[in-house]
């Protein structure tokens, strides 16, 4: 399982980055979040970010 962000949908609100900076980082050029640690990141904060994303654009991919 790895975590992915649907960049098309991302609002660049930074919520996921604040909740889980080990896994998500802002791409300042694009104004979108990106995944820097798709596997092996802390699952709890990834789940929290998934639940908190306003547009539900963070997903687990098998
Ligand atoms: S919480 Fe969702 S919309 Fe906000 S920056 Fe992260 S992926 Fe984008």
Boltz pocket constraint, residues with backbone or C-beta under 6 A from the ligand:
constraints:
  - pocket:
      binder: B
      contacts: [[A, 5], [A, 9], [A, 10], [A, 11], [A, 12], [A, 13], [A, 14], [A, 15], [A, 16], [A, 17], [A, 32], [A, 33], [A, 49], [A, 52], [A, 53], [A, 54], [A, 55], [A, 56], [A, 57], [A, 58]]
      max_distance: 6.0
